[in-house]
């Protein structure tokens, strides 16, 4: 992935909240959790997470750019959670900036389930495809007006801006190819050029915005257990979320996904495929650079399916 202006990778943390820091911050603002256990729960691009009392996941921003994303979840997720057919992590605790930590943080009820990238492939099958398609059908049918009034932004990142996305995808595909993880990416690049989005295409709906293997939870029977990490939620093109069908499922299961979601226009399907190639390249590149085999597999397996 590209480096920042100072030469550090985009995901380099500006602040890391240690377990002791997390315990102190939580106890200071939420006394009812002062005696709860605090255990590491993982790190991502944007947040350091801890499991608190075995029941709540607290996320602390690692970079200033991620702070508005936490605030967005606090504002928007309670508006939509009850309408959705599977759980999402609604913030239960909203931590305010303080002298010891200058950024907003949040605590959510822990959702049971395992992310797809950590599961045997057999569990990402027709049941999950059907349930995830139905989940997105409901999400995209929610009237976005109340959420926009609450501060839900438009797509401010140009997630389907061809002039922005194509060079990044090309560079990332070449990095993954040079690492020996995929074959010649030219077919994928040609596909992106053939279906490149036009400015202004697409409806405006509430979209998750970053839906892929690590943000979908599956239960032990292959059903949808939850959809997590909503920091990219915005009012945008449903194609961004529909890309998940190509990112996760084999062709027969994509049919189950499509049947559950409903009719999708041809150009929306093309924008979804464009986004899927872009996002799979991003995930695979990130997996290469941080040596995360699960992410690398998630990205390269999607790229292989889309290039066949």
C-alpha positions in Angstrom: 0.0 0.0 0.0 1.1 3.6 -0.5 3.1 5.3 2.2 2.1 8.5 3.9 3.9 11.7 3.2 6.3 10.9 6.0 7.2 7.6 4.5 5.3 5.4 7.0 2.6 3.0 5.8 -1.0 4.2 6.0 -1.8 1.8 8.8 1.1 3.0 11.1 -0.4 3.8 14.5 -0.1 7.3 15.9 -1.3 6.2 19.4 -1.5 2.7 20.8 -3.6 2.2 23.9 -2.0 -0.5 26.1 -4.1 -2.9 28.2 -3.3 -0.9 31.3 -4.3 2.4 29.5 -7.5 0.8 28.4 -8.3 -0.4 31.9 -7.7 3.1 33.3 -9.7 4.9 30.6 -12.7 2.5 30.9 -12.7 2.6 34.8 -12.5 6.4 34.8 -15.6 6.9 32.5 -17.6 3.7 33.2 -17.2 2.8 36.9 -19.5 -0.2 36.5 -16.7 -1.8 34.5 -13.9 -0.8 36.8 -13.3 -4.4 38.0 -13.9 -6.1 34.7 -11.1 -8.1 33.0 -9.5 -6.4 30.0 -7.9 -8.7 27.4 -6.4 -7.9 24.0 -8.9 -8.5 21.2 -7.0 -7.4 18.1 -5.6 -4.5 16.1 -6.7 -3.1 12.7 -5.7 -0.2 10.5 -7.8 2.2 12.7 -8.4 0.7 16.1 -6.9 -1.2 19.0 -9.5 -3.5 20.6 -9.9 -5.1 24.0 -12.5 -7.6 25.3 -13.8 -6.2 28.6 -15.5 -8.5 31.1 -15.9 -11.1 28.4 -18.9 -9.2 27.2 -17.9 -5.9 25.6 -15.4 -5.0 22.9 -13.9 -1.5 23.4 -12.2 0.1 20.4 -9.6 2.9 20.7 -8.5 4.8 17.6 -4.9 4.3 16.6 -4.9 7.2 14.1 -6.6 10.6 14.3 -8.2 10.0 10.9 -10.2 7.1 12.5 -11.8 9.2 15.3 -14.7 10.5 13.1 -15.4 6.8 12.2 -16.0 5.9 15.8 -18.2 9.0 16.2 -20.2 8.0 13.1 -20.9 4.5 14.5 -22.1 6.0 17.8 -24.5 8.3 15.9 -25.8 6.1 13.1 -25.8 2.4 14.2 -28.6 2.8 16.9 -30.8 4.2 14.1 -30.6 1.1 11.9 -29.8 -1.9 14.2 -33.4 -2.9 15.0 -34.4 -3.0 11.4 -31.7 -5.4 10.4 -32.1 -9.2 10.3 -28.7 -10.0 11.9 -26.8 -8.4 14.7 -24.5 -5.4 14.3 -22.2 -4.0 17.1 -24.3 -1.1 18.4 -22.2 1.1 20.7 -23.2 0.7 24.4 -20.5 3.0 25.9 -19.3 6.2 24.3 -16.0 7.3 25.7 -15.2 11.0 25.6 -11.8 12.7 25.0 -9.9 13.4 28.2 -6.5 14.6 29.4 -5.1 11.1 29.1 -6.6 10.2 25.7 -7.7 13.0 23.4 -10.0 10.9 21.2 -13.5 9.4 21.3 -13.6 5.7 21.9 -16.5 3.2 22.2 -17.6 -0.1 23.7 -19.9 -2.6 22.0 -21.6 -5.8 23.1 -19.4 -8.6 22.0 -21.0 -10.5 19.1 -20.5 -14.3 18.9 -19.2 -15.8 15.7 -16.0 -16.1 13.7 -14.9 -13.9 10.8 -15.0 -15.7 7.4 -11.3 -15.3 6.8 -10.6 -17.5 9.8 -13.1 -20.3 8.8 -13.0 -23.4 6.7 -14.2 -22.5 3.2 -17.1 -24.9 3.5 -18.9 -22.5 5.9 -18.9 -19.7 3.4 -21.6 -21.5 1.5 -25.2 -21.1 0.3 -26.8 -20.5 3.7 -24.4 -17.6 4.5 -24.9 -16.3 0.9 -28.7 -16.3 1.3 -28.6 -14.6 4.7 -26.1 -12.0 3.7 -28.0 -11.2 0.6 -31.2 -10.8 2.7 -29.3 -8.6 5.2 -28.2 -6.2 2.5 -31.6 -6.1 0.9 -33.0 -4.8 4.2 -30.1 -2.4 4.8 -30.4 -0.8 1.4 -34.1 -0.4 1.7 -33.8 1.7 4.9 -34.7 5.4 4.2 -31.4 7.2 4.5 -32.9 10.6 5.3 -33.0 10.2 9.2 -29.4 9.0 9.2 -28.3 11.8 6.9 -30.0 14.2 9.3 -28.0 12.6 12.1 -24.7 13.2 10.3 -24.4 10.2 7.9 -22.0 11.6 5.2 -21.8 10.9 1.5 -19.0 9.0 -0.1 -16.1 11.4 0.7 -13.4 9.0 -0.4 -14.3 8.3 -4.0 -14.6 4.6 -3.4 -15.8 4.1 -7.1 -13.7 7.0 -8.6 -12.0 5.3 -11.5 -9.2 7.9 -11.7 -8.4 7.3 -8.1 -9.0 3.6 -7.8 -7.5 2.1 -10.9 -3.8 3.3 -10.3 -4.0 2.0 -6.7 -5.4 -1.4 -7.8 -2.8 -1.7 -10.6 0.1 -1.0 -8.1 -1.3 -3.4 -5.5 -1.9 -6.2 -8.0 1.6 -5.9 -9.2 2.9 -6.0 -5.6 0.9 -9.2 -4.9 2.1 -10.7 -8.3 5.7 -9.9 -7.6 5.3 -11.6 -4.2 4.3 -14.8 -6.1 0.8 -14.8 -4.6 -1.1 -14.4 -7.9 -0.4 -14.8 -11.6 -0.3 -12.1 -14.2 -3.0 -9.5 -13.2 -3.5 -8.1 -16.7 -6.9 -9.9 -17.1 -8.1 -8.3 -13.9 -6.9 -4.8 -15.0 -8.5 -5.2 -18.4 -11.8 -6.1 -16.6 -11.6 -3.0 -14.5 -11.1 -0.9 -17.6 -14.0 -2.5 -19.4 -16.5 -1.8 -16.6 -15.1 1.4 -15.1 -17.7 3.4 -13.2 -18.9 6.7 -14.6 -19.2 9.8 -12.2 -22.6 10.1 -10.7 -23.7 6.5 -11.3 -25.6 4.6 -8.6 -28.4 5.2 -6.1 -27.8 6.7 -2.7 -28.6 4.3 0.1 -27.2 3.5 3.5 -24.2 1.2 2.9 -21.7 -0.5 5.1 -18.9 0.6 2.8 -16.2 -1.9 3.7 -17.8 -5.3 3.6 -15.4 -8.3 3.2 -14.3 -11.5 4.8 -13.0 -9.9 8.0 -16.2 -7.9 8.6 -18.7 -10.8 8.3 -19.3 -13.1 11.3 -20.5 -16.7 10.8 -21.9 -19.1 13.4 -21.0 -22.8 13.7 -23.7 -23.9 11.3 -22.7 -21.6 8.5 -25.3 -18.9 9.2 -24.8 -15.1 9.4 -23.9 -14.2 13.0 -23.3 -10.5 12.5 -21.8 -7.7 10.4 -19.1 -5.7 12.2 -16.8 -2.7 11.7 -19.1 0.0 10.4 -16.7 2.9 10.4 -17.1 3.4 6.7 -21.0 3.5 6.8 -22.2 6.3 4.6 -24.8 7.3 2.1 -23.5 5.8 -1.1 -23.8 3.3 -4.0 -25.2 -0.1 -3.0 -22.6 -1.6 -5.4 -20.0 -1.1 -2.7 -21.7 -3.7 -0.5 -22.8 -6.0 -3.3 -19.1 -6.5 -4.1 -19.0 -8.9 -1.2 -20.6 -11.6 -3.3 -17.5 -11.7 -5.5 -15.2 -11.2 -2.5 -16.5 -14.2 -0.5 -18.6 -16.6 -2.5 -18.0 -19.2 -5.3 -20.4 -18.8 -8.4 -23.1 -21.2 -7.2 -23.4 -19.4 -3.8 -23.4 -16.0 -5.5 -26.7 -17.2 -7.1 -28.1 -17.7 -3.7 -26.9 -14.3 -2.6 -28.5 -12.7 -5.7 -31.8 -14.5 -5.2 -32.1 -13.3 -1.7 -31.1 -9.7 -2.5 -33.3 -9.3 -5.5 -33.0 -7.6 -8.9 -29.8 -5.7 -9.5 -29.3 -3.6 -12.7 -26.5 -4.7 -15.0 -24.4 -1.5 -14.4 -24.7 -1.9 -10.6 -23.4 -5.5 -11.0 -20.5 -4.2 -13.0 -19.7 -1.5 -10.4 -19.8 -4.2 -7.8 -17.3 -6.3 -9.7 -15.1 -3.3 -10.2 -15.2 -2.6 -6.5 -14.5 -6.3 -5.7 -11.4 -6.4 -7.8 -10.2 -3.2 -6.2 -10.9 -4.3 -2.7 -9.5 -7.8 -3.1 -6.3 -6.2 -4.4 -6.2 -3.9 -1.3 -6.7 -6.8 1.1 -4.1 -9.1 -0.6 -1.5 -6.3 -0.7 -2.1 -5.5 3.0 -1.8 -9.2 3.7 1.6 -9.3 1.9 2.9 -6.3 3.6 2.0 -7.2 7.2 2.5 -11.0 6.7 -1.1 -11.8 7.5 -1.8 -15.1 5.8 -5.5 -15.1 6.4 -5.9 -11.7 4.8 -3.7 -12.7 1.9 -5.8 -15.8 1.3 -9.0 -13.8 1.5 -7.7 -11.4 -1.1 -6.0 -13.8 -3.5 -8.8 -16.3 -3.5 -11.3 -13.6 -4.6 -8.9 -12.4 -7.3 -8.4 -15.9 -8.6 -12.2 -16.5 -8.8 -12.6 -13.2 -10.6 -9.8 -13.8 -13.1 -11.0 -17.3 -14.1 
